[in-house]
Amino acid sequence: MADDDCNDPVADWQSRETLRQMLEAKGWTVNRIKVDEGCYEVKGLDQNGNKVKAEYFPASLQLRKLETKFGKNAQVPEQIYQRNTPQHTKQRNIGEKP
């Protein structure tokens, strides 16, 4: 769907190398960064060795989407479970920051 795509003007994009350095500073291993439907798509491993696929807005380098595949013996961060409990869930308007 076109509405789901990133539409930052190309003139405002930050470089892929800037994104790579940002992620590597967080402990990620970046295998690939490509442009997909106007977004930067990153594939690699997070700081815990889990496979990740992430999308970033190219101008702000703000995370848009993150998929994580946890290994068999992975330690899953407790925050993942906490975010889906009733006391941590509230309805937000589109565009509202958490």
Secondary structure, 3 states (H helix, E strand, C coil): CHHHCCCCCHHHCCCHHHHHHHHHHCCCEEEEEEEECCEEEEEEECCCCCEEEEEECCCCCCEEEEEEECCCCCCCCHHHHHCCCHHHCCCCCCCCCC
